[in-house]
Amino acid sequence: MIVQIAGNVKFPITLDPTVWIFDDRKMTLTEAFQPEKAEPSAEEEDELKRQSLRFDREVYQQKLNPPVNKSINRYEKQRIMNGTFLMPLKPFLHTSEPNKDVEKATLITDEGEQVIDADDLAESLLLFSENGKPLRNEGPVHLYYKDGSNKSSPIKGIKKIVLQ
């Protein structure tokens, strides 16, 4: 379940959406399309306070240990197990370094090809997890425009993105 970015780019890359669940850039559907409703809960605020205190303590004590992957707290684990997540596509496009003359992108899907504007693609979001599970049917990713204009009918089953 991979997605390739190819075409008129300096570095063609391959994306693996199954590992994005651990990426801090991911966002929920609510955060993406209804930011006013995405207020942190009391439990989330308590966790943030605990993390900030731990950070302050470590900075104060001048620990020089190398960073170690910390275990995921209970709230984050529950969020991952039940959440629906999107990932912004812009950082990956930036890494592939598209040529300056790129104007269009062809999305190769299960049902054929769809051509969209390159600027719309750069601002789009990829759905990679629904209800805590990777997208198996019509996957590996669905494309949503940043403005939410295709929220009810995203582009599904994207296997490859070819920049032209």
N, C-alpha and C positions, 0 to 999 in steps of 0.2 A: 504494500500500500504506500507507494511513493508518488511524488509529483515532481516533474522536471520543469525547470525554467531554461529555455533554449532560444535559439534564433539569433537575432541581432544583438548579442551580448558579448562582453569580453570573456566572462567566465560562466559557462553553462553550469548550473548547479542542480542537485537532486535534493528534494525536501522529504523528510520523514515525519509526517504529522503525528505519528503515534508517540513521539517523545516530547511534543509541545506541552503536554500536561504538566511538565516540570518547569516550563519556561515562565518567567515572571512577567512577560509581555502579554500573556493571555488575558482575555477579559470575558465576562459573561455576557449573555444577550442583553440583560438589563443594563449593564454598564455601557454597552455599545450603543444601544438605541433609546434608552430612557435614563440618561445619567442623573436626572433629578430624583429618581426613585431608588438609586443605588447607594443610599446612605448606609454607613457602616452600622452594624448591630451593636448592642451593648457588649456581647461576648467578643466581637471582633475588636472593639475599642479596648477592652481589658487586655486582650492579647497584644495589641499594639503597645500599650503601656508597659507590659511585662518585657516585651522585646526591647523597648527603648531603655528601660532600666538595665537590662542585661548588657546592652551595647555600651551604655555610659560606664558601667562597672568595668567592662573589658578595656575600654579606652583609657579610663582612669588608671587602671593597674598596669598599663603599657604591656599587654601581652603581645609577644612576638611569635606565637605559635602560628603555623600555616593554617589557612582556613580549612575547616573540615565540614563535610556535609552534615548538617544537623538533621535530626529526625523530624519528620513532619508532625506538627501538633494535631490534636484531635479535630479542631475546627477545620483546618486546612484539608485534612484527610476526608472528612465528611463532605466538604465542598467539592473536592476532586471526584469522589465516588458518585455524587449525584448531579454534578453541574453540567451545563451546556456551555461550551467555550468556543471563542473565536480568537484568531490570531491576525494581527495586522500584517499585510503582505509587503508593505514598504521596505522594512529592513532587509528582506530577502532579495527584493529587486535591486536595492542599493548595492548589496554584496555582489550580485551578478554583473554589475556595471553595464547597463544598457547603453548602446551608442546614442549620441545626441539626436540622430535623425529618426529614432523610434517614435512612431505615432499611433500604431495599432498593435493589438495583441490578439492572437487567436487562442481560444481555450479549446483544447481537444478533450471532449467528454465521451461518455458512453453512447450518447445519442448523436454524435457528429461534432461539428465545429461551430463555434460562435465567436464572432469578431467584436471586440469592444475597444474603446479608446484607451490608450496607454495611461493617460492621466487618471482615468476612472479606475483602472486596474491598480495603480500605485496607491490610491486612497481606499481600496477595498479591504474587506475582512474575510478570512477563510474560516468557516465552521469546521472543526475537526473532531469535536466530541459532543455527543448528545446524551443527556441523562447518565453521564459518567462513563460512557462507552464510546470507543472509536466508531466512526461511520463505516459500517461494513457494506450495507446496501446503499447504492447510489453514492459511494465514496470514492476516494478517501477524503475529499473536501468539497464543501459547497461555498460558492462565492456570493457575498453580500456586499452591496455598495454601501459606502460609509453613511450616506444620507438615509439609508433604510428604504429606498424606493422599491427595491425588489425583495423586501422582507417576506412577503407572502409567497413569492416564487423565485427562490435563489437559483443560480446556475449550479446544477448538481453533477456529480460524477466526473470532476475534473481530474484528468490524468497527466496532462502536459500543458504548459503555457509557452507559446512561441511568440516572441516579440518581433515585430516587423517594422 
